[in-house]
Amino acid sequence: MFAALQAQALAQGLALRPPPAEPTTCCGRGCNGCVWEGFADAAEYWRQEALLVLGYE
């Protein structure tokens, strides 16, 4: 998703802020409030912002 939206932005001459980095501190125990939950929220926010910049929303 990140690469596809960044490629669309580049093709249109637009710049997007860098996408969120994947977590590196997950312990794999399924903690409540896992770092992957935060990443998913940040990724969705980035996607929505990118769609706005690209004029899709």
C-alpha positions as CSV (number, residue, x, y, z in Angstrom):
1,M,0.0,0.0,0.0
2,F,2.7,2.5,0.9
3,A,4.7,1.9,-2.3
4,A,1.6,2.1,-4.5
5,L,0.4,5.4,-3.1
6,Q,4.0,6.8,-3.1
7,A,4.3,5.8,-6.8
8,Q,1.0,7.5,-7.6
9,A,2.1,10.7,-5.8
10,L,5.4,10.7,-7.6
11,A,3.6,10.2,-11.0
12,Q,1.5,13.3,-10.2
13,G,4.5,15.3,-9.0
14,L,3.3,15.3,-5.4
15,A,5.1,14.6,-2.2
16,L,3.9,12.4,0.7
17,R,5.4,12.3,4.1
18,P,7.3,9.1,4.9
19,P,5.0,6.2,6.0
20,P,5.3,4.9,9.5
21,A,8.1,2.5,10.2
22,E,7.2,-1.1,11.1
23,P,7.7,-1.9,14.8
24,T,10.8,-3.8,15.8
25,T,10.0,-4.3,19.5
26,C,7.1,-6.8,19.3
27,C,7.5,-9.6,21.8
28,G,5.0,-11.9,20.0
29,R,2.9,-12.5,23.1
30,G,-0.2,-10.7,21.8
31,C,-0.1,-8.0,24.4
32,N,-3.0,-5.7,25.0
33,G,-1.9,-2.5,23.3
34,C,0.6,-4.3,21.0
35,V,3.0,-2.1,19.0
36,W,1.4,-3.6,15.9
37,E,-1.9,-2.0,16.9
38,G,-0.3,1.4,17.0
39,F,1.4,0.7,13.7
40,A,-2.0,-0.2,12.1
41,D,-3.5,3.0,13.4
42,A,-0.6,5.1,12.1
43,A,-0.7,3.3,8.7
44,E,-4.4,3.9,8.3
45,Y,-3.9,7.6,9.2
46,W,-1.1,7.8,6.6
47,R,-3.3,6.1,4.0
48,Q,-6.1,8.5,4.6
49,E,-3.8,11.5,4.4
50,A,-2.2,10.2,1.2
51,L,-5.6,9.7,-0.4
52,L,-6.5,13.4,0.5
53,V,-3.2,14.6,-1.1
54,L,-3.9,12.5,-4.2
55,G,-7.4,13.9,-4.5
56,Y,-9.3,10.7,-3.9
57,E,-11.3,11.9,-0.9
